[in-house]
Amino acid sequence: MPALDRLPGRAGSLPVAVEVYDALGQRVRTLVQEERPPGYYRAIWDGRDSAGREVGSGIYFCRVRVGEQVRVRKMALVK
């Protein structure tokens, strides 16, 4: 369950993208793709791919892009 940290405080909105990738680097699902104003947010992944199918247990990566900044976090999905 990836969480977006606090978006930097400044006037206007920033482009935000939160995506889940599998261990092979293939995008599994896009959770967020929009502009958001500064503040605190959370993105929740339900363990499904972009077609709505449940994915298997394993290691996944959450890529969070806010403006020009990118962070990648490792996640383990256990069923």
C-alpha positions as CSV (number, residue, x, y, z in Angstrom):
1,M,0.0,0.0,0.0
2,P,2.1,2.9,-1.2
3,A,1.5,6.3,0.3
4,L,2.3,9.7,-1.2
5,D,4.3,11.8,1.1
6,R,3.5,15.5,1.5
7,L,3.6,17.4,-1.8
8,P,5.9,20.4,-1.6
9,G,4.1,23.7,-0.6
10,R,4.1,26.2,-3.3
11,A,1.6,28.1,-5.3
12,G,-0.3,26.0,-7.9
13,S,-0.4,22.3,-8.6
14,L,2.3,19.8,-9.5
15,P,2.0,16.8,-11.9
16,V,1.8,13.6,-9.8
17,A,2.1,10.0,-11.0
18,V,2.1,6.9,-8.9
19,E,2.7,3.7,-10.7
20,V,3.2,0.0,-9.7
21,Y,5.8,-2.1,-11.6
22,D,6.6,-5.8,-11.3
23,A,10.1,-7.2,-10.8
24,L,10.7,-7.3,-14.6
25,G,10.1,-3.5,-14.8
26,Q,6.7,-3.9,-16.5
27,R,4.1,-1.4,-15.4
28,V,1.3,-3.2,-13.6
29,R,-1.0,-0.3,-12.8
30,T,-1.2,3.5,-12.7
31,L,-2.8,4.6,-9.5
32,V,-2.5,8.4,-9.9
33,Q,-1.9,10.5,-13.0
34,E,-3.0,14.1,-12.4
35,E,-2.1,17.5,-11.1
36,R,-2.5,18.0,-7.3
37,P,-2.1,21.1,-5.1
38,P,0.3,20.9,-2.1
39,G,-0.9,18.7,0.8
40,Y,-0.9,15.2,2.1
41,Y,-2.2,12.3,0.0
42,R,-2.4,8.5,0.0
43,A,-2.6,6.1,-2.9
44,I,-3.9,2.6,-2.2
45,W,-3.2,-0.4,-4.4
46,D,-5.6,-3.3,-4.2
47,G,-3.2,-5.9,-5.7
48,R,-4.9,-5.7,-9.2
49,D,-3.4,-4.8,-12.6
50,S,-4.8,-2.2,-15.0
51,A,-7.3,-4.8,-16.4
52,G,-8.7,-5.5,-12.9
53,R,-7.1,-8.9,-12.5
54,E,-5.5,-9.9,-9.3
55,V,-1.7,-10.2,-9.5
56,G,0.4,-12.8,-7.8
57,S,2.4,-12.6,-4.6
58,G,5.8,-11.2,-5.1
59,I,8.0,-8.1,-5.1
60,Y,6.7,-4.9,-6.8
61,F,8.0,-1.4,-7.0
62,C,6.1,1.8,-6.5
63,R,7.3,4.8,-8.6
64,V,6.2,8.2,-7.3
65,R,6.9,11.2,-9.5
66,V,6.1,14.7,-8.2
67,G,7.1,17.4,-10.6
68,E,10.7,16.6,-11.5
69,Q,11.4,14.4,-8.4
70,V,11.1,10.6,-8.7
71,R,11.2,8.1,-5.9
72,V,11.0,4.3,-6.1
73,R,9.9,2.1,-3.2
74,K,10.1,-1.7,-3.0
75,M,6.9,-3.5,-1.9
76,A,6.1,-7.1,-1.1
77,L,2.6,-8.4,-2.0
78,V,1.7,-11.4,0.2
79,K,-1.6,-13.3,-0.2
